Amino acid sequence: MADSIEKAMRNAKASLELSGFKVEEKHTELVRKALEKEITNEEFLIEAKRLAQQKDGDLK
């Protein structure tokens, strides 16, 4: 399963980068944790929102 997750993540990253998005290691690690069920969907959403706000300079 780990191999299929890694392959899917590489493909998704390449697709996003072709579309002009920058995928950082912290984003990759967050998605990996969610896919491997290390964190809940709720935890994923909270952290994704935090990262988005951090990027916008809106740390709360």
Summary of the structure (lengths in Angstrom):
residues: 60
radius of gyration: 12.4
end to end distance: 36.5
largest distance: 36.6
contacts: 120
relative contact order: 0.11
helix: 72%
strand: 0%
